[in-house]
Amino acid sequence: MLKICNLTEIELFHMRASWTYLSLGIIFEVLGTICMKFAEGFTKWLPSVLVFVFYGLSLCLLILVLKKFEVSTAYAIWASLGTALIAVVGMVAFNETVSFTKIASIGLIVVGILGLELYD
């Protein structure tokens, strides 16, 4: 079997699948959070239902990721990237305030994620 960075083709496939699941899980988490905004305190039925659908999908994908990733790393990436993305969505789509502190904080989140992944 082909070895790339000490991984077989099958191991590499599973690692890529885990990253795909993690990426999709983050996207579903962000979609669920956006639906929270539109649910208006659970007074709108469709966005209210979608909150649970998207968060359910997100957590199911996170569970699949945990087959290959350590829980601390997977959850840190999932939660922090979701937080950073929803902050950007809030500023762009919902006209939330944009400040240097917000942008710098999002940058620090990204640096923290890189630190977890590169130096683990």
Secondary structure as UniProt FT lines:
FT   TURN            5..6
FT   HELIX           9..39
FT   TURN            40..43
FT   HELIX           45..65
FT   TURN            66..68
FT   HELIX           71..93
FT   HELIX           100..118
//
